[in-house]
Amino acid sequence: MKPFAESSEQNKEPILDILKIEFEGRLRVLEVGSGTGQHAVYFAEKLPRLHWTCSDLEENHAGIRMWLNEAGHDNIAGPLLLDAREDWPPLAFDAVFSANTFHIMSWAGVQGMVRNTGKILSPGSKFCLYGPFMYDGKHTAESNAHFDSCLKNHDPLSGVRDVSELRTLMQQQNMELARDYEMPVNNRILIWEKHDG
Ligand SMILES: C[S@@+](CC[C@H](N)C(=O)[O-])C[C@H]1O[C@@H](n2cnc3c(N)ncnc32)[C@H](O)[C@@H]1O
């Protein structure tokens, strides 16, 4: 049976509204941490000018393949095996998308993902990051603080990340926060743009 994430069903529509603006045109998009593959199938169907490539750890590949095979869209590829903690092979993409990954992976994973993303994106291209975030050490809602505690109880290396720490990391790869969208249930979409070095 195909894996199913209720959260992806809930957030796909509001995320699509932002992608329509930010990923306009004929772009090759790499998704990191595709999870079930639901987002990929939905966004590739609704934005047919995009070419969407899924990736994740090996453990999620079978589930992603089930979603991709059933949908049968010709503008989706993958899943690639990309672990944020490792160096990725040379890749050519115009944009990167990732949802609900930075609070799941360790800080070493976050650092690796930013480093790898910085390498594959050329100046002017975008990294679209969806999820809950903190600002200057503060959560944006009590429910996010509770979520953060639950994450850390389960895995002390995980946790909701702070935008100011991400800014520092991104700047090392010439990426700046271009836009910050408020999303339902205390989530955000952060658009990082790559600049010339
Ligand atoms: C909460 S799920 C989100 C899945 C999907 N993006 C969504 O929004 O439904 C977190 C995802 O991050 C992936 N992930 C965790 N650590 C990773 C790593 N080191 N490198 C790449 N992906 C990772 C997991 O395999 C999982 O698919």
The ligand as an ORCA input file, in Angstrom:
! r2SCAN-3c Opt
* xyz 0 1
  C       8.839     14.952      8.032
  S       9.413     14.190      6.579
  C       8.860     15.324      5.338
  C       8.547     14.629      4.059
  C       7.934     15.507      2.972
  N       8.862     16.496      2.489
  C       6.670     16.161      3.471
  O       6.645     17.390      3.642
  O       5.701     15.443      3.696
  C      11.170     14.465      6.638
  C      11.914     13.927      5.437
  O      13.302     14.270      5.547
  C      14.058     13.169      5.112
  N      15.410     13.223      5.671
  C      15.767     13.088      6.965
  N      17.101     13.136      7.076
  C      17.593     13.322      5.835
  C      18.900     13.451      5.300
  N      19.986     13.376      6.076
  N      19.039     13.643      3.971
  C      17.947     13.707      3.169
  N      16.683     13.585      3.614
  C      16.512     13.392      4.933
  C      13.261     11.974      5.627
  O      13.650     10.772      4.992
  C      11.843     12.407      5.312
  O      11.450     12.082      4.017
*
